[in-house]
Amino acid sequence: MYHIDSNLYQTNMEMNTKVIAFEKIQSLCKDYNIKMVLCFSPNFYPVNKHFEKRIRDLSNNETKFFMYDSTNFIYKNRDYFYDESHLITNGAKIYTNEICEFLVKEIGID
């Protein structure tokens, strides 16, 4: 596994076409009354707060955010990861349950 510096995020490295596409997706969701939820998925390394801030800054006011429970020990245990950014089945089930609980509580999806 490799280490990613969680203190770095360079906006000058972004592809402008992807930023525009992200903005268009948000606009479409708003136009069609679709609730947009952005999920930050677990990674074996600490969350890149600068990337998270950038996404939040690019997002409109209607967008909801789900951040996994970073205090959960499984997200610090290599045994739950296939590699640095992919959970194995047991870890994925736990993460999926967290998302489901969020959707029920915050969005009202049953």
N, C-alpha and C positions, 0 to 999 in steps of 0.2 A: 504494500500500500504506500501511497505517496502522501506527502504533507502539503496541504493547501493553506496559504497564509490567510487566516480569517479576518485580517485587518486590511486587506487590499480589495479594491474593486475599482477598475479604471473605466470610467464612462467613455473615454476616448477610444476604447477598444470595441465598443458596441457597434453593431451594424445598424445604421439608421433605418433600413428597410424593416428590420425586426421590431424596432421601437414603434414605427408607424403602424405595423401590423398589430401590435399589442394594443395600441390606441384604437384602431378600427374594431377590434374584437370587443373592447369595452363599449364602444359606441353602439355596436350592433346589439349587445346585451341590453343596454339601456333602452334602445329603440323598441325592442321586442319584449321588454319587461322580464328579462331573464336575470335572476340573481347570480352574480358572479362571485365565486369563492376561489381564492388562490390558496393553495396548500403548499406549505414549505415542508418538504419531505425530509425524513431523518438522513443524516449523513454521519459517518463514524467520527468525523472531525467537528469541531465547534462551528456553530452557525456563523456565516459571514455576515456580520451586522451591517456592513456597508452595502452589500448586495441586497439584503432585506430592505434597507432604507431606500435604495434606488427603486426597487419594485413598488414600495409603498408610495414614493414620490410620483411615480409614473401612473399610479392607479387613481381612478376617480373616486368620488365620495361614496358611491353605492357599493363599491367592492368590499367584500368581507375577506378576512384573512384567518387562516388556520395555521397555527404553529404547533408542531408536535410537542409533547411533554418532554422537554429536554432533561427533566429530572428523573425520568424513568430509566432505571439501570440498564435496560436492554439496549438503549441507544449508545451506551458506552461499552458494550460487551461485543467483542469481535465475533463471538459465536453466533450472533444473530444477523451477521452481514455476510453476503456472498463476496462483496468487495467493498471499497470505501463508500460507495453510494447506493448500493442495492441490498435490501433486506432479503433474508431467506424466508421461507413460508411462515415460520412461527413469528418472526418479527413483523412481517407484513400483515399478519392477522391482527396483531396488537395495534399497529398503526391504523389499519382500516377501522377497527373499533373506535379508536379515538376520533377519526373523521366522522363516523356515523353519529357518535354522541354530540359532536359539534353541530352537525347539520340539524339534528333534532332540536337541540337547545337554541341555537342562534338563528336558524332559518325557518324552523317550524316544519321540517320534513319528517314525516312518520314512517 
